[in-house]
């Protein structure tokens, strides 16, 4: 999107986030349910489902640099709304990258408007992460017969299509994984909700079960057997988006802490005058500033067409640690009252903990970072 049009879009989008979406927070936190019948129409009207869909398919076609602040702003309001938008757009971005032209033309216009909803089916309850895939897809008369289970699949309650990673040649080892598109109502495919989460209340993270699920061979996204490579590329960008989420949550916690420190009075002075509180605020500002610059660097490289495996994992790892520190200090600034629902820091504190787990744990990020630098002749020239 051109700069002038983007600035106007961003201004209107941010305004609607606070005027139309933020008021849902109390209801969602209390009921642990996202009122989809009221929230989804607003998001559609805001064009939130087509943020990363190319303009030729009806989306806004935002660059990664343009998308990052939009996602960060959504992270400042109720967490399930952010999760819904993030997973949809991350998966849409993956489809735009993986799919054939025929598949893109069939799917992306509906995805851009939210008429179709998409989710990413990777994590399994019986296996680890990434390359540790147990789900199989065996060819039978022009179809794949899929068997296996996935869990913690976000947006499973609303998705019309799932990208499912499965072994299409189990005897060939882990490299024979393929990305296959599976529609929601396919026979043998069942979806069950999982228990409510600590934070991001109202989001759905369900379990998918495949029992002899038949889908046409043409539903493979991209080349058969290239699923792990496609997965790594998709997660590479998505890790940067999780870092943007950490940034938004941290920024909001900082804003609230600054305001509280100025108005909370003890011994006749605002607590902002206390050196201990000033130290907390300074430490929060350092983390936020560093994360913001890291994300800007990685986003610029991504928009320039470069791969960012190390940079995205660095951003994800530093982001989850930074937002953890920032929300810890925000709670200390607020004191005991911050541990109650009277103040939003309690919700932000819980929401931030999901960032430790989305798109890979800290240990996964460390492995990726180390692998990338160990593989280079001049590792510091990155």
BELURVEN-V834953 format. One record per backbone hydrogen bond with DSSP energy under -0.5 kcal/mol. NH is the residue of the N-H (numbers start at 1). CO is the residue of the C=O. E is the energy in kcal/mol with one decimal. If there is no record, write none. Layout:
# BELURVEN-V834953
nh:NH co:CO e:E
nh:NH co:CO e:E
This chain:
# BELURVEN-V834953
nh:6 co:2 e:-2.7
nh:7 co:3 e:-2.3
nh:8 co:4 e:-1.7
nh:9 co:5 e:-2.5
nh:10 co:6 e:-3.4
nh:11 co:7 e:-2.1
nh:12 co:8 e:-2.2
nh:13 co:9 e:-2.9
nh:14 co:10 e:-2.8
nh:15 co:11 e:-1.8
nh:16 co:12 e:-2.1
nh:17 co:13 e:-2.1
nh:18 co:14 e:-1.5
nh:19 co:15 e:-2.2
nh:20 co:16 e:-2.6
nh:21 co:16 e:-1.3
nh:21 co:17 e:-0.7
nh:22 co:17 e:-2.2
nh:24 co:21 e:-1.9
nh:25 co:22 e:-2.1
nh:28 co:24 e:-2.5
nh:29 co:25 e:-2.8
nh:30 co:26 e:-1.9
nh:31 co:27 e:-2.6
nh:32 co:28 e:-2.5
nh:34 co:202 e:-0.7
nh:35 co:33 e:-0.7
nh:36 co:34 e:-2.2
nh:38 co:35 e:-1.8
nh:39 co:35 e:-2.6
nh:40 co:36 e:-1.9
nh:42 co:38 e:-0.8
nh:43 co:39 e:-2.3
nh:44 co:40 e:-2.7
nh:45 co:41 e:-2.1
nh:46 co:42 e:-1.8
nh:47 co:44 e:-1.4
nh:48 co:43 e:-2.6
nh:50 co:47 e:-1.0
nh:51 co:48 e:-0.5
nh:57 co:54 e:-1.9
nh:58 co:55 e:-2.0
nh:59 co:54 e:-1.8
nh:60 co:50 e:-3.0
nh:61 co:50 e:-0.8
nh:61 co:53 e:-1.7
nh:62 co:51 e:-2.6
nh:67 co:63 e:-2.2
nh:68 co:64 e:-2.1
nh:69 co:65 e:-0.7
nh:70 co:66 e:-0.7
nh:71 co:67 e:-2.3
nh:72 co:68 e:-2.4
nh:73 co:69 e:-2.0
nh:74 co:70 e:-1.8
nh:75 co:71 e:-1.7
nh:76 co:73 e:-1.3
nh:77 co:74 e:-1.1
nh:80 co:201 e:-0.6
nh:81 co:78 e:-0.8
nh:82 co:78 e:-1.2
nh:83 co:79 e:-2.5
nh:84 co:80 e:-2.5
nh:85 co:81 e:-2.0
nh:86 co:82 e:-2.9
nh:87 co:83 e:-2.7
nh:88 co:84 e:-1.8
nh:89 co:85 e:-2.4
nh:90 co:86 e:-3.1
nh:91 co:87 e:-2.3
nh:92 co:88 e:-2.3
nh:93 co:89 e:-2.5
nh:94 co:90 e:-1.9
nh:95 co:91 e:-2.4
nh:96 co:92 e:-2.5
nh:97 co:93 e:-1.4
nh:98 co:94 e:-2.9
nh:99 co:95 e:-2.6
nh:104 co:100 e:-2.7
nh:105 co:101 e:-2.5
nh:106 co:102 e:-1.6
nh:107 co:103 e:-2.0
nh:108 co:104 e:-2.2
nh:111 co:107 e:-2.1
nh:112 co:108 e:-2.8
nh:113 co:109 e:-1.1
nh:114 co:110 e:-0.9
nh:115 co:110 e:-1.2
nh:116 co:110 e:-1.9
nh:119 co:161 e:-1.7
nh:121 co:119 e:-0.6
nh:121 co:163 e:-3.3
nh:122 co:120 e:-0.9
nh:124 co:128 e:-0.8
nh:127 co:124 e:-0.6
nh:132 co:129 e:-1.6
nh:133 co:131 e:-2.0
nh:136 co:147 e:-2.6
nh:137 co:167 e:-2.8
nh:138 co:145 e:-2.1
nh:140 co:143 e:-3.2
nh:143 co:140 e:-1.0
nh:144 co:215 e:-3.2
nh:145 co:138 e:-2.8
nh:146 co:144 e:-0.7
nh:146 co:213 e:-3.0
nh:147 co:136 e:-2.2
nh:148 co:210 e:-2.0
nh:150 co:208 e:-2.5
nh:151 co:123 e:-2.3
nh:153 co:206 e:-2.4
nh:154 co:152 e:-0.8
nh:155 co:204 e:-1.7
nh:156 co:153 e:-1.2
nh:156 co:204 e:-0.6
nh:158 co:155 e:-1.3
nh:159 co:155 e:-2.2
nh:160 co:117 e:-2.4
nh:161 co:117 e:-2.1
nh:162 co:182 e:-2.4
nh:163 co:119 e:-2.5
nh:164 co:162 e:-0.8
nh:164 co:180 e:-3.2
nh:165 co:121 e:-2.0
nh:165 co:163 e:-0.5
nh:166 co:164 e:-0.6
nh:166 co:178 e:-2.2
nh:167 co:135 e:-3.1
nh:168 co:166 e:-0.7
nh:168 co:176 e:-2.6
nh:169 co:176 e:-0.9
nh:172 co:169 e:-2.5
nh:173 co:170 e:-1.2
nh:176 co:173 e:-1.7
nh:177 co:174 e:-0.7
nh:178 co:166 e:-3.0
nh:180 co:164 e:-2.7
nh:180 co:178 e:-0.6
nh:181 co:219 e:-2.3
nh:182 co:162 e:-2.6
nh:182 co:180 e:-0.5
nh:184 co:160 e:-2.4
nh:186 co:183 e:-1.5
nh:189 co:186 e:-1.9
nh:190 co:188 e:-0.6
nh:190 co:209 e:-2.3
nh:192 co:207 e:-2.6
nh:203 co:200 e:-1.7
nh:206 co:153 e:-1.8
nh:207 co:192 e:-3.2
nh:208 co:150 e:-2.7
nh:209 co:190 e:-2.6
nh:210 co:148 e:-3.0
nh:211 co:188 e:-1.7
nh:211 co:209 e:-0.5
nh:212 co:210 e:-0.5
nh:213 co:146 e:-2.3
nh:214 co:212 e:-0.6
nh:215 co:144 e:-2.0
nh:215 co:213 e:-0.6
nh:217 co:142 e:-2.1
nh:219 co:216 e:-2.1
nh:220 co:217 e:-1.8
nh:221 co:179 e:-3.1
nh:222 co:220 e:-0.7
nh:226 co:223 e:-1.7
nh:227 co:177 e:-3.1
nh:230 co:226 e:-2.3
nh:231 co:227 e:-2.9
nh:232 co:228 e:-2.5
nh:233 co:229 e:-2.0
nh:234 co:230 e:-2.5
nh:235 co:231 e:-2.9
nh:236 co:232 e:-1.9
nh:237 co:233 e:-1.4
nh:238 co:234 e:-2.1
nh:239 co:235 e:-2.7
nh:240 co:236 e:-0.9
nh:241 co:237 e:-1.5
nh:242 co:238 e:-2.1
nh:243 co:239 e:-1.8
nh:244 co:240 e:-1.7
nh:245 co:241 e:-1.8
nh:246 co:242 e:-2.4
nh:247 co:243 e:-2.2
nh:248 co:244 e:-2.4
nh:249 co:245 e:-2.5
nh:250 co:246 e:-2.5
nh:251 co:247 e:-2.9
nh:252 co:248 e:-2.2
nh:253 co:249 e:-2.2
nh:254 co:250 e:-2.3
nh:255 co:251 e:-2.6
nh:256 co:252 e:-2.4
nh:257 co:253 e:-1.9
nh:258 co:254 e:-2.7
nh:259 co:255 e:-2.1
nh:260 co:256 e:-2.4
nh:261 co:257 e:-2.7
nh:262 co:258 e:-1.5
nh:263 co:259 e:-1.4
nh:264 co:260 e:-2.5
nh:265 co:263 e:-0.5
nh:266 co:269 e:-2.9
nh:269 co:266 e:-2.1
nh:271 co:264 e:-2.7
nh:272 co:261 e:-1.9
nh:273 co:270 e:-2.1
nh:274 co:271 e:-1.7
nh:278 co:274 e:-2.4
nh:279 co:275 e:-2.4
nh:280 co:276 e:-1.8
nh:281 co:277 e:-2.5
nh:282 co:278 e:-2.6
nh:283 co:279 e:-2.6
nh:284 co:280 e:-2.1
nh:285 co:281 e:-2.2
nh:286 co:282 e:-2.2
nh:287 co:283 e:-2.0
nh:288 co:284 e:-2.2
nh:289 co:285 e:-2.6
nh:290 co:286 e:-2.5
nh:291 co:287 e:-2.4
nh:292 co:288 e:-2.6
nh:293 co:289 e:-1.9
nh:294 co:290 e:-2.2
nh:295 co:291 e:-2.6
nh:296 co:292 e:-2.0
nh:297 co:293 e:-2.0
nh:298 co:294 e:-2.3
nh:299 co:295 e:-2.8
nh:300 co:296 e:-2.1
nh:301 co:297 e:-1.9
nh:302 co:298 e:-2.3
nh:303 co:299 e:-2.6
nh:304 co:300 e:-1.1
nh:305 co:302 e:-1.7
nh:306 co:301 e:-2.4
nh:312 co:308 e:-2.6
nh:313 co:309 e:-1.5
nh:314 co:310 e:-2.6
nh:315 co:311 e:-2.6
nh:316 co:312 e:-2.6
nh:317 co:313 e:-2.9
nh:318 co:314 e:-3.0
nh:319 co:315 e:-2.6
nh:320 co:316 e:-2.3
nh:321 co:317 e:-1.8
nh:322 co:318 e:-3.0
nh:323 co:319 e:-2.9
nh:324 co:320 e:-1.3
nh:325 co:321 e:-2.2
nh:326 co:322 e:-3.0
nh:327 co:323 e:-2.3
nh:328 co:324 e:-1.8
nh:329 co:325 e:-2.5
nh:330 co:326 e:-2.5
nh:331 co:327 e:-1.9
nh:332 co:328 e:-1.7
nh:333 co:329 e:-2.5
nh:334 co:330 e:-2.1
nh:335 co:331 e:-1.7
nh:337 co:334 e:-0.6
nh:338 co:335 e:-1.6
nh:339 co:336 e:-1.6
nh:340 co:337 e:-1.4
nh:343 co:340 e:-1.2
nh:346 co:343 e:-1.4
nh:348 co:344 e:-2.4
nh:349 co:345 e:-2.6
nh:350 co:346 e:-1.4
nh:351 co:347 e:-2.8
nh:352 co:348 e:-2.3
nh:353 co:349 e:-0.6
nh:353 co:350 e:-0.9
nh:354 co:351 e:-1.4
nh:355 co:352 e:-1.0
nh:356 co:353 e:-1.0
nh:357 co:354 e:-1.8
nh:358 co:354 e:-2.0
nh:360 co:357 e:-1.5
nh:365 co:361 e:-1.8
nh:366 co:362 e:-2.4
nh:367 co:363 e:-2.1
nh:368 co:364 e:-2.3
nh:369 co:365 e:-2.6
nh:370 co:366 e:-2.7
nh:371 co:367 e:-2.5
nh:372 co:368 e:-2.4
nh:373 co:369 e:-2.1
nh:374 co:370 e:-2.6
nh:375 co:371 e:-1.3
nh:376 co:373 e:-1.1
nh:379 co:376 e:-0.5
nh:381 co:378 e:-1.6
nh:382 co:380 e:-1.6
